[in-house]
Amino acid sequence: MLRHIWVTPKQFCELTKLSMDEMNSIADEYGFVTKEENGQLYLDLMDFGYVYKTVHMIKRVDLSKRYEPFTEDDLSA
């Protein structure tokens, strides 16, 4: 189960080692799940990690290669 970890933009930058400009660039490209509480913006760190890492993993897949489908042998343990 994916849980939310809400962090401020400053905390986000500290945890991910990104600058505010890099964070804003990523937000423009991928978006963030956000909430506002007592006038403070919070970003969902877990959503960012899942979406951002998944998108980059997919981008690394070489679509020019033909991948064979799974067979029954692959599925047997």
Phi, psi and omega in degrees: 000131179278125179255155177274138170235104185271126179227155175285162177304321178296315178297320179303312181296320179295318182288323184265353182062032177255151174280167177298322178296317178296318179298315180296323178296316178294320179297321178295321184280318188248337185078161177230148168279122185232163170213158177239131181222124181054039178079002180253131176278136176235143177251146178273103183296322181292320178297315178303311181301317181292309184293310184297312181294321179295317179299317180290327176294317180295321180296335180279347180289128179278103184285351178281343178276146176267120179261133180284142178291161176295148175246174177300324179298322179295326185275343181279141182254000000 
